[in-house]
Amino acid sequence: MRRLLLPILVLGLAIGADRWWLGDALSSLLLLRLSRGAFVLIFLLGWRFRRGRIAWATLVVAIAAEVLRLEPESEALRAAIPAAVPVLLPLHLAVVGYLHEWRVLSAAGALRFGVLAAEVAALAALAHPAAAPLREWLPAAAEPGWLGIALSQAASTSFLAAAVLLVVRFAQRRTPTEAGLLGALVASWIALALGAGGDHPTYYLSAAGLLLGLSLVENAVSLAFEDGLTGLPARRALEETMLHLGGTFAIAMVDLDHFKRLNDRHGHEVGDQVLRMVASQLARLGGGGKAFRYGGEEFTVVFPGKSAAEAKPVLEDWRRAIAANRFAVRAPGRPQRRPKSGRGQGGTDRSLKVTVSIGLAERSRWRRQPEEVIKAADKALYRSKKAGRNRLTSSR
């Protein structure tokens, strides 16, 4: 749910601003210029960050916004545009959720952007007299009905299907991109279902573009501050936390025992599983400690406002629990969930005994900086290793 907080906040602010910002000519002109500039900027950022999915989704929303603003002379186009856009836009957003990432300047990017160009050309071709039989297949634009919702049955079905697909995708992956796509879908629904005329469709489609742009920022933050393997905050996040440490604090360095031997014997895939399992246990440590992935098989736990004496029993209980349990390692080819009947196929699961060594240090008169405390904890960790592993050693 944390991934969805930002889209919910942005949508809430957009709805609130809608009550007082839209309406006069100056705000309408400013909105149009800002939205166009924002779409261009977000598309360029998607290209620069190699996020083809976001760039493509942004272009889809931007095209929808521009097409809806058109006032074509052709009566056929005036009927076709509000009928086709509410059906196509949600389906495009749902498709983006299930595509693999690609670079904008690539063969895959050229193919997908070519599809958009073909769709725009096909929509323009509906104005031709020869396309009259095709226009009969288009759903009629709906009039505002219950709660002011103005969507045809086809458009409502399209939005519902897209919402189900994106919710499932978000539950599977929980990435900023999936959260941004969900937020963009909701903003697009508000634009097309409730934004009857005026600048409301442009306004809320601009909000959809903004949500896609913010997902780029969230992705960048995740790459910089979160460890992709374990999900714990990464070393850069630790360095950021250390900048704000003051007063009393303790720091522990945690290292998996004989991890190289485990990798050599069981393979790196099993090693990664063990790292993830230990990290998940460390994330629930409690006692005021916050865990970070330091690098390799090492983790760091920071206890702000705690002394080493207060942190030690928390760490000791956790270390003993790790040593007492055997970690179940899923064999290659096994399904993620146990079948209802039988053991399934793909090999036999294994269980491994894992232990950790810990070094603990606290701030003192001769160790005032967090970097000095980490060095002291690292030296204490070395003594734990030298003394036989599977133990906690406090700094002298």
DAPEWO-V773430 format. One line per field, one symbol per residue. ss: DSSP state (@ for helix, = for strand, . for the rest). phi: phi as a letter, one per 40 degrees, with the letter a starting at -180 (. if undefined). A space follows every 10 residues. Layout:
ss->???
phi->???
This chain:
ss->.@@@@@@@@@ @@@@@@@@.. ....@@@@@@ @@@@@@@@@@ @@@@@@@@.. .@@@@@@@@@ @@@@@@@@@. ....@@@@@@ @@@@@@@@@@ @@@@@@@@.. ......@@@@ @@@@@@@@@@ @@@@@...@@ @@@@@..... .....@@@.. ..@@@@@@@@ @@@@@@@@@@ @@@..@@@@@ @@@@@@@@@@ @@@@.....@ @@@@@@@@@@ @@@@@@@@@@ @@@@@=.... ..=.@@@@@@ @@@.....== ======..@@ @@@@@@.@@@ @@@@@@@@@@ @@@.....== =====..=== ====...@@@ @@@@@@@@@@ @@@@.====. .......... .........= ===..===== ==.=..=..@ @@@@@@@@@@ @@@@@@.... .===..
phi->.dccccdccc cccccccdcb cchccccccc cccccccccc cccccccccg bccccccccc cccccccccc bccccccccc ccccccccdc cccccdcbcc cacccacccc cccccccccc ccccccccdc cdcccccccc cccdbcfgcb bccccccccc cccccccccc ccbfbdcccc cccccccccc cccbccggcc dccccccccc cccccccccc ccccbbcccc gcdccccccc cccbcagcab bbbbbccfcc cccccbgccc dcccdccccc cccbcgggcb cbccifcbbb bbbcgbcccc cdcccccccc cccccbccbc cdgcccbccc bgcgbhhbcb bbcbbbbbbb abcaccbccd cccccccccc ccccccchgf abbccc
